[in-house]
Amino acid sequence: MKYHILFNPTSNRGRAGKRYHELVNVLEEENLDYTIEFTLGKEGTIKQVEEALRRGVDVVVAAGGDGTINEVVNGLKGRGILGIIPLGRGNDIAISYRIPRDIRKAVKLLKNGIIKEVDIGLLDGRYFVGIAGTGFVGDVNYNSNKLNLTGFKGYLISVFTTLKEFKYPECEVSFDGISWKGRITLIALGNTSYYGGGMKLLPTSDPEDGYFDVGIAQKIHPIELILTFPLVYLGKHTINPHIKIYRGREVRIASDQDLIISFDGEMIVSKEIKFTNVPKFQKVIRG
């Protein structure tokens, strides 16, 4: 198979760029039939993907973080095969697809991994691969970026910063004939399990079942939230009676205030948004 690697040197706050030569050496040693170029970002990356497909490439590889994967998927639009070399900060999509962080192991997986057709989400005309979250998780990611915080310690600082100012928005959530309304701590939906750098936010999510998992956390007292938070990394937070997991194909979230919606390392702000699950939309090489 022919591989085209789209390498994002700015992933993980620029740390990925320092691994470029390591990646090229591994690609050569593993005898991949490949070409490689740096991503141009956003629409530029999408055009790079389209050009690679025109050249007859079989696999387009996102070498970067979740944001890079998002750009590549929006270029593929269900065509070709997606490959992933995780070089980002959180790498939640790669974790969900059981793709190792080690470059050599990730490249070997490109050669020997299984190819699966996975579900992809669609919101506001854009595809997303992992989890879209709003409420507390959206605000935490916003503050993490604003304060330029990295790593687990940085994420915890962002959590406590957000707790001080978080106002529980009132939301109406509807999906597949079900409707729920009330004040929320967070809403998360997606086709994968991990979010925010290793949190197992949707522990039962299956990227091949044709449904989003939809997690709704009702208004939770800050102290209770702090006590529940560590359980998220184990996927055990659903023992809290204020947290429920549902399944749906089309999900609509509406609020009377702006919501920060975070997905695949990207963010948008909206009072109302519709999410659609697109079953078995994209072929991907996974573990």
Contacts in CASP RR format, 6 or more apart in sequence:
PFRMAT RR
TARGET T0000
AUTHOR 0000-0000-0000
METHOD contacts of the structure
MODEL  1
MKYHILFNPTSNRGRAGKRYHELVNVLEEENLDYTIEFTLGKEGTIKQVE
EALRRGVDVVVAAGGDGTINEVVNGLKGRGILGIIPLGRGNDIAISYRIP
RDIRKAVKLLKNGIIKEVDIGLLDGRYFVGIAGTGFVGDVNYNSNKLNLT
GFKGYLISVFTTLKEFKYPECEVSFDGISWKGRITLIALGNTSYYGGGMK
LLPTSDPEDGYFDVGIAQKIHPIELILTFPLVYLGKHTINPHIKIYRGRE
VRIASDQDLIISFDGEMIVSKEIKFTNVPKFQKVIRG
1 33 0 8 1.000
1 58 0 8 1.000
1 59 0 8 1.000
1 81 0 8 1.000
2 33 0 8 1.000
2 34 0 8 1.000
2 35 0 8 1.000
2 56 0 8 1.000
2 57 0 8 1.000
2 58 0 8 1.000
2 59 0 8 1.000
3 32 0 8 1.000
3 33 0 8 1.000
3 34 0 8 1.000
3 35 0 8 1.000
3 57 0 8 1.000
3 58 0 8 1.000
3 59 0 8 1.000
3 60 0 8 1.000
3 61 0 8 1.000
3 110 0 8 1.000
4 34 0 8 1.000
4 35 0 8 1.000
4 36 0 8 1.000
4 37 0 8 1.000
4 52 0 8 1.000
4 55 0 8 1.000
4 57 0 8 1.000
4 59 0 8 1.000
4 60 0 8 1.000
4 61 0 8 1.000
5 23 0 8 1.000
5 27 0 8 1.000
5 34 0 8 1.000
5 35 0 8 1.000
5 36 0 8 1.000
5 37 0 8 1.000
5 61 0 8 1.000
5 63 0 8 1.000
5 85 0 8 1.000
6 36 0 8 1.000
6 37 0 8 1.000
6 38 0 8 1.000
6 39 0 8 1.000
6 45 0 8 1.000
6 48 0 8 1.000
6 49 0 8 1.000
6 52 0 8 1.000
6 60 0 8 1.000
6 61 0 8 1.000
6 62 0 8 1.000
6 63 0 8 1.000
6 68 0 8 1.000
6 71 0 8 1.000
6 72 0 8 1.000
7 16 0 8 1.000
7 17 0 8 1.000
7 20 0 8 1.000
7 23 0 8 1.000
7 36 0 8 1.000
7 37 0 8 1.000
7 38 0 8 1.000
7 39 0 8 1.000
7 63 0 8 1.000
7 64 0 8 1.000
7 87 0 8 1.000
8 16 0 8 1.000
8 38 0 8 1.000
8 39 0 8 1.000
8 41 0 8 1.000
8 62 0 8 1.000
8 63 0 8 1.000
8 64 0 8 1.000
8 65 0 8 1.000
8 68 0 8 1.000
8 87 0 8 1.000
9 16 0 8 1.000
9 17 0 8 1.000
9 20 0 8 1.000
9 38 0 8 1.000
10 16 0 8 1.000
10 17 0 8 1.000
11 17 0 8 1.000
11 64 0 8 1.000
11 65 0 8 1.000
11 68 0 8 1.000
11 87 0 8 1.000
11 88 0 8 1.000
11 89 0 8 1.000
12 64 0 8 1.000
12 65 0 8 1.000
12 87 0 8 1.000
12 88 0 8 1.000
12 89 0 8 1.000
13 89 0 8 1.000
13 150 0 8 1.000
15 87 0 8 1.000
15 88 0 8 1.000
16 63 0 8 1.000
16 64 0 8 1.000
16 65 0 8 1.000
16 87 0 8 1.000
16 88 0 8 1.000
17 87 0 8 1.000
19 87 0 8 1.000
19 103 0 8 1.000
22 103 0 8 1.000
23 36 0 8 1.000
23 63 0 8 1.000
23 85 0 8 1.000
23 103 0 8 1.000
23 107 0 8 1.000
24 36 0 8 1.000
26 103 0 8 1.000
26 104 0 8 1.000
26 107 0 8 1.000
27 34 0 8 1.000
27 36 0 8 1.000
27 107 0 8 1.000
30 104 0 8 1.000
30 107 0 8 1.000
30 108 0 8 1.000
30 111 0 8 1.000
32 107 0 8 1.000
32 110 0 8 1.000
32 111 0 8 1.000
34 61 0 8 1.000
35 52 0 8 1.000
35 57 0 8 1.000
37 48 0 8 1.000
39 45 0 8 1.000
39 48 0 8 1.000
39 68 0 8 1.000
39 71 0 8 1.000
40 47 0 8 1.000
40 48 0 8 1.000
41 71 0 8 1.000
42 71 0 8 1.000
45 68 0 8 1.000
45 71 0 8 1.000
45 72 0 8 1.000
45 75 0 8 1.000
46 71 0 8 1.000
46 74 0 8 1.000
46 75 0 8 1.000
49 60 0 8 1.000
49 71 0 8 1.000
49 72 0 8 1.000
49 74 0 8 1.000
49 75 0 8 1.000
49 76 0 8 1.000
50 75 0 8 1.000
52 60 0 8 1.000
53 60 0 8 1.000
53 76 0 8 1.000
53 79 0 8 1.000
53 80 0 8 1.000
57 80 0 8 1.000
58 80 0 8 1.000
58 81 0 8 1.000
59 80 0 8 1.000
59 81 0 8 1.000
59 82 0 8 1.000
59 83 0 8 1.000
59 110 0 8 1.000
59 285 0 8 1.000
60 72 0 8 1.000
60 76 0 8 1.000
60 80 0 8 1.000
60 81 0 8 1.000
60 82 0 8 1.000
60 83 0 8 1.000
61 72 0 8 1.000
61 82 0 8 1.000
61 83 0 8 1.000
61 84 0 8 1.000
61 85 0 8 1.000
61 110 0 8 1.000
62 68 0 8 1.000
62 69 0 8 1.000
62 71 0 8 1.000
62 72 0 8 1.000
62 73 0 8 1.000
62 82 0 8 1.000
62 83 0 8 1.000
62 84 0 8 1.000
62 85 0 8 1.000
63 84 0 8 1.000
63 85 0 8 1.000
63 87 0 8 1.000
64 85 0 8 1.000
64 86 0 8 1.000
64 87 0 8 1.000
64 88 0 8 1.000
65 86 0 8 1.000
65 87 0 8 1.000
65 88 0 8 1.000
65 89 0 8 1.000
65 90 0 8 1.000
65 91 0 8 1.000
65 93 0 8 1.000
65 94 0 8 1.000
65 265 0 8 1.000
66 88 0 8 1.000
66 90 0 8 1.000
66 91 0 8 1.000
66 92 0 8 1.000
66 93 0 8 1.000
66 129 0 8 1.000
66 130 0 8 1.000
66 264 0 8 1.000
66 265 0 8 1.000
67 264 0 8 1.000
67 265 0 8 1.000
67 266 0 8 1.000
68 87 0 8 1.000
68 88 0 8 1.000
69 82 0 8 1.000
69 84 0 8 1.000
69 93 0 8 1.000
69 94 0 8 1.000
69 129 0 8 1.000
69 264 0 8 1.000
70 127 0 8 1.000
70 128 0 8 1.000
70 129 0 8 1.000
70 263 0 8 1.000
70 264 0 8 1.000
70 265 0 8 1.000
70 266 0 8 1.000
72 82 0 8 1.000
73 82 0 8 1.000
73 120 0 8 1.000
73 127 0 8 1.000
73 128 0 8 1.000
73 129 0 8 1.000
73 282 0 8 1.000
74 126 0 8 1.000
74 127 0 8 1.000
76 82 0 8 1.000
76 282 0 8 1.000
77 127 0 8 1.000
78 120 0 8 1.000
78 281 0 8 1.000
78 282 0 8 1.000
78 283 0 8 1.000
80 283 0 8 1.000
81 115 0 8 1.000
81 283 0 8 1.000
81 284 0 8 1.000
81 285 0 8 1.000
82 282 0 8 1.000
82 283 0 8 1.000
82 284 0 8 1.000
82 285 0 8 1.000
83 110 0 8 1.000
83 284 0 8 1.000
83 285 0 8 1.000
84 93 0 8 1.000
84 94 0 8 1.000
84 97 0 8 1.000
84 99 0 8 1.000
84 106 0 8 1.000
84 284 0 8 1.000
84 285 0 8 1.000
85 99 0 8 1.000
85 103 0 8 1.000
85 106 0 8 1.000
85 107 0 8 1.000
85 110 0 8 1.000
86 94 0 8 1.000
86 99 0 8 1.000
86 100 0 8 1.000
86 101 0 8 1.000
86 106 0 8 1.000
89 150 0 8 1.000
89 151 0 8 1.000
89 197 0 8 1.000
90 196 0 8 1.000
90 197 0 8 1.000
90 198 0 8 1.000
91 101 0 8 1.000
91 197 0 8 1.000
92 130 0 8 1.000
92 131 0 8 1.000
92 192 0 8 1.000
92 194 0 8 1.000
92 195 0 8 1.000
92 196 0 8 1.000
92 197 0 8 1.000
92 198 0 8 1.000
93 129 0 8 1.000
93 130 0 8 1.000
93 192 0 8 1.000
93 194 0 8 1.000
93 264 0 8 1.000
94 101 0 8 1.000
94 106 0 8 1.000
95 193 0 8 1.000
95 194 0 8 1.000
95 197 0 8 1.000
95 198 0 8 1.000
96 130 0 8 1.000
96 192 0 8 1.000
96 193 0 8 1.000
96 194 0 8 1.000
96 205 0 8 1.000
96 207 0 8 1.000
97 192 0 8 1.000
97 207 0 8 1.000
97 284 0 8 1.000
97 286 0 8 1.000
97 287 0 8 1.000
98 286 0 8 1.000
98 287 0 8 1.000
99 106 0 8 1.000
99 109 0 8 1.000
99 286 0 8 1.000
99 287 0 8 1.000
100 106 0 8 1.000
100 109 0 8 1.000
109 285 0 8 1.000
109 286 0 8 1.000
109 287 0 8 1.000
110 285 0 8 1.000
113 285 0 8 1.000
113 286 0 8 1.000
113 287 0 8 1.000
114 285 0 8 1.000
114 286 0 8 1.000
114 287 0 8 1.000
115 283 0 8 1.000
115 284 0 8 1.000
115 285 0 8 1.000
116 207 0 8 1.000
116 208 0 8 1.000
116 283 0 8 1.000
116 284 0 8 1.000
116 286 0 8 1.000
117 208 0 8 1.000
117 280 0 8 1.000
117 281 0 8 1.000
117 282 0 8 1.000
117 283 0 8 1.000
118 129 0 8 1.000
118 191 0 8 1.000
118 207 0 8 1.000
118 208 0 8 1.000
118 280 0 8 1.000
118 281 0 8 1.000
118 282 0 8 1.000
118 283 0 8 1.000
118 284 0 8 1.000
118 286 0 8 1.000
119 191 0 8 1.000
119 207 0 8 1.000
119 208 0 8 1.000
119 209 0 8 1.000
119 210 0 8 1.000
119 211 0 8 1.000
119 277 0 8 1.000
119 278 0 8 1.000
119 279 0 8 1.000
119 280 0 8 1.000
119 281 0 8 1.000
120 127 0 8 1.000
120 128 0 8 1.000
120 129 0 8 1.000
120 191 0 8 1.000
120 277 0 8 1.000
120 278 0 8 1.000
120 281 0 8 1.000
120 282 0 8 1.000
121 127 0 8 1.000
121 128 0 8 1.000
121 129 0 8 1.000
121 130 0 8 1.000
121 190 0 8 1.000
121 191 0 8 1.000
121 212 0 8 1.000
121 275 0 8 1.000
121 276 0 8 1.000
121 277 0 8 1.000
121 278 0 8 1.000
121 281 0 8 1.000
122 128 0 8 1.000
122 275 0 8 1.000
122 276 0 8 1.000
122 277 0 8 1.000
122 278 0 8 1.000
123 132 0 8 1.000
123 261 0 8 1.000
123 263 0 8 1.000
123 268 0 8 1.000
123 273 0 8 1.000
123 274 0 8 1.000
123 275 0 8 1.000
123 276 0 8 1.000
124 268 0 8 1.000
124 270 0 8 1.000
124 273 0 8 1.000
124 274 0 8 1.000
127 278 0 8 1.000
127 281 0 8 1.000
128 190 0 8 1.000
128 263 0 8 1.000
128 264 0 8 1.000
128 266 0 8 1.000
129 191 0 8 1.000
129 192 0 8 1.000
129 264 0 8 1.000
129 282 0 8 1.000
130 190 0 8 1.000
130 191 0 8 1.000
130 192 0 8 1.000
130 195 0 8 1.000
130 263 0 8 1.000
130 264 0 8 1.000
131 188 0 8 1.000
131 189 0 8 1.000
131 190 0 8 1.000
131 192 0 8 1.000
131 193 0 8 1.000
131 194 0 8 1.000
131 195 0 8 1.000
131 201 0 8 1.000
131 202 0 8 1.000
131 205 0 8 1.000
131 263 0 8 1.000
132 188 0 8 1.000
132 189 0 8 1.000
132 190 0 8 1.000
132 261 0 8 1.000
132 262 0 8 1.000
132 263 0 8 1.000
132 275 0 8 1.000
133 186 0 8 1.000
133 187 0 8 1.000
133 188 0 8 1.000
133 189 0 8 1.000
133 195 0 8 1.000
133 261 0 8 1.000
133 262 0 8 1.000
133 263 0 8 1.000
134 171 0 8 1.000
134 186 0 8 1.000
134 187 0 8 1.000
134 188 0 8 1.000
134 253 0 8 1.000
134 259 0 8 1.000
134 260 0 8 1.000
134 261 0 8 1.000
134 262 0 8 1.000
135 166 0 8 1.000
135 169 0 8 1.000
135 184 0 8 1.000
135 185 0 8 1.000
135 186 0 8 1.000
135 187 0 8 1.000
135 259 0 8 1.000
135 260 0 8 1.000
136 162 0 8 1.000
136 166 0 8 1.000
136 185 0 8 1.000
136 186 0 8 1.000
136 217 0 8 1.000
136 225 0 8 1.000
137 186 0 8 1.000
137 188 0 8 1.000
137 195 0 8 1.000
137 196 0 8 1.000
137 201 0 8 1.000
137 262 0 8 1.000
138 186 0 8 1.000
138 260 0 8 1.000
138 261 0 8 1.000
138 262 0 8 1.000
138 267 0 8 1.000
139 162 0 8 1.000
139 166 0 8 1.000
139 260 0 8 1.000
140 155 0 8 1.000
140 158 0 8 1.000
140 159 0 8 1.000
140 162 0 8 1.000
141 158 0 8 1.000
141 196 0 8 1.000
141 260 0 8 1.000
141 262 0 8 1.000
141 265 0 8 1.000
141 267 0 8 1.000
142 260 0 8 1.000
142 262 0 8 1.000
142 267 0 8 1.000
143 149 0 8 1.000
143 158 0 8 1.000
143 161 0 8 1.000
143 162 0 8 1.000
144 154 0 8 1.000
144 155 0 8 1.000
144 158 0 8 1.000
145 267 0 8 1.000
147 157 0 8 1.000
147 158 0 8 1.000
147 161 0 8 1.000
149 155 0 8 1.000
149 157 0 8 1.000
149 158 0 8 1.000
155 196 0 8 1.000
155 197 0 8 1.000
159 229 0 8 1.000
163 222 0 8 1.000
163 225 0 8 1.000
163 226 0 8 1.000
168 183 0 8 1.000
168 184 0 8 1.000
168 185 0 8 1.000
168 219 0 8 1.000
169 183 0 8 1.000
169 184 0 8 1.000
169 255 0 8 1.000
169 257 0 8 1.000
169 259 0 8 1.000
170 181 0 8 1.000
170 182 0 8 1.000
170 183 0 8 1.000
170 184 0 8 1.000
170 255 0 8 1.000
170 256 0 8 1.000
171 181 0 8 1.000
171 182 0 8 1.000
171 183 0 8 1.000
171 184 0 8 1.000
171 187 0 8 1.000
171 253 0 8 1.000
171 254 0 8 1.000
171 255 0 8 1.000
171 259 0 8 1.000
172 179 0 8 1.000
172 180 0 8 1.000
172 181 0 8 1.000
172 182 0 8 1.000
172 252 0 8 1.000
172 253 0 8 1.000
172 254 0 8 1.000
172 255 0 8 1.000
173 179 0 8 1.000
173 180 0 8 1.000
173 181 0 8 1.000
173 187 0 8 1.000
173 214 0 8 1.000
173 216 0 8 1.000
173 251 0 8 1.000
173 252 0 8 1.000
173 253 0 8 1.000
174 180 0 8 1.000
174 251 0 8 1.000
174 252 0 8 1.000
175 212 0 8 1.000
175 214 0 8 1.000
175 246 0 8 1.000
175 248 0 8 1.000
175 249 0 8 1.000
175 250 0 8 1.000
175 251 0 8 1.000
175 252 0 8 1.000
176 247 0 8 1.000
176 248 0 8 1.000
176 249 0 8 1.000
176 250 0 8 1.000
178 246 0 8 1.000
180 216 0 8 1.000
182 218 0 8 1.000
182 219 0 8 1.000
183 218 0 8 1.000
183 219 0 8 1.000
184 216 0 8 1.000
184 217 0 8 1.000
184 218 0 8 1.000
184 219 0 8 1.000
185 217 0 8 1.000
185 218 0 8 1.000
185 219 0 8 1.000
185 220 0 8 1.000
185 225 0 8 1.000
185 242 0 8 1.000
186 215 0 8 1.000
186 216 0 8 1.000
186 217 0 8 1.000
187 214 0 8 1.000
187 215 0 8 1.000
187 216 0 8 1.000
187 217 0 8 1.000
187 253 0 8 1.000
188 195 0 8 1.000
188 201 0 8 1.000
188 202 0 8 1.000
188 214 0 8 1.000
188 215 0 8 1.000
189 202 0 8 1.000
189 212 0 8 1.000
189 213 0 8 1.000
189 214 0 8 1.000
189 215 0 8 1.000
189 251 0 8 1.000
189 275 0 8 1.000
190 202 0 8 1.000
190 205 0 8 1.000
190 212 0 8 1.000
190 213 0 8 1.000
190 214 0 8 1.000
190 277 0 8 1.000
191 205 0 8 1.000
191 206 0 8 1.000
191 207 0 8 1.000
191 210 0 8 1.000
191 212 0 8 1.000
191 213 0 8 1.000
191 277 0 8 1.000
192 202 0 8 1.000
192 205 0 8 1.000
192 207 0 8 1.000
193 200 0 8 1.000
193 201 0 8 1.000
193 202 0 8 1.000
193 203 0 8 1.000
193 204 0 8 1.000
193 205 0 8 1.000
194 200 0 8 1.000
194 201 0 8 1.000
195 201 0 8 1.000
195 202 0 8 1.000
198 233 0 8 1.000
199 232 0 8 1.000
199 233 0 8 1.000
200 232 0 8 1.000
200 233 0 8 1.000
200 234 0 8 1.000
200 235 0 8 1.000
201 215 0 8 1.000
201 232 0 8 1.000
201 235 0 8 1.000
202 213 0 8 1.000
202 215 0 8 1.000
202 245 0 8 1.000
203 235 0 8 1.000
203 236 0 8 1.000
203 238 0 8 1.000
204 213 0 8 1.000
204 245 0 8 1.000
205 212 0 8 1.000
205 213 0 8 1.000
206 213 0 8 1.000
208 280 0 8 1.000
210 249 0 8 1.000
210 277 0 8 1.000
210 279 0 8 1.000
210 280 0 8 1.000
211 247 0 8 1.000
211 248 0 8 1.000
211 249 0 8 1.000
211 277 0 8 1.000
212 247 0 8 1.000
212 248 0 8 1.000
212 249 0 8 1.000
212 251 0 8 1.000
212 275 0 8 1.000
212 277 0 8 1.000
213 245 0 8 1.000
213 246 0 8 1.000
213 247 0 8 1.000
214 245 0 8 1.000
214 246 0 8 1.000
214 247 0 8 1.000
214 248 0 8 1.000
214 251 0 8 1.000
215 243 0 8 1.000
215 244 0 8 1.000
215 245 0 8 1.000
215 246 0 8 1.000
216 243 0 8 1.000
216 244 0 8 1.000
216 246 0 8 1.000
217 240 0 8 1.000
217 242 0 8 1.000
217 243 0 8 1.000
218 242 0 8 1.000
218 243 0 8 1.000
219 242 0 8 1.000
220 228 0 8 1.000
220 240 0 8 1.000
220 242 0 8 1.000
220 243 0 8 1.000
224 240 0 8 1.000
224 242 0 8 1.000
228 237 0 8 1.000
228 240 0 8 1.000
228 243 0 8 1.000
229 237 0 8 1.000
231 237 0 8 1.000
231 239 0 8 1.000
231 240 0 8 1.000
237 243 0 8 1.000
238 244 0 8 1.000
238 245 0 8 1.000
248 277 0 8 1.000
249 276 0 8 1.000
249 277 0 8 1.000
250 274 0 8 1.000
250 275 0 8 1.000
250 276 0 8 1.000
250 277 0 8 1.000
251 274 0 8 1.000
251 275 0 8 1.000
252 272 0 8 1.000
252 273 0 8 1.000
252 274 0 8 1.000
252 275 0 8 1.000
253 259 0 8 1.000
253 272 0 8 1.000
253 273 0 8 1.000
253 275 0 8 1.000
254 271 0 8 1.000
254 272 0 8 1.000
255 271 0 8 1.000
255 272 0 8 1.000
256 271 0 8 1.000
257 271 0 8 1.000
258 269 0 8 1.000
258 270 0 8 1.000
258 271 0 8 1.000
259 269 0 8 1.000
259 270 0 8 1.000
259 271 0 8 1.000
259 273 0 8 1.000
260 267 0 8 1.000
260 268 0 8 1.000
260 269 0 8 1.000
261 267 0 8 1.000
261 268 0 8 1.000
261 269 0 8 1.000
261 270 0 8 1.000
261 273 0 8 1.000
END
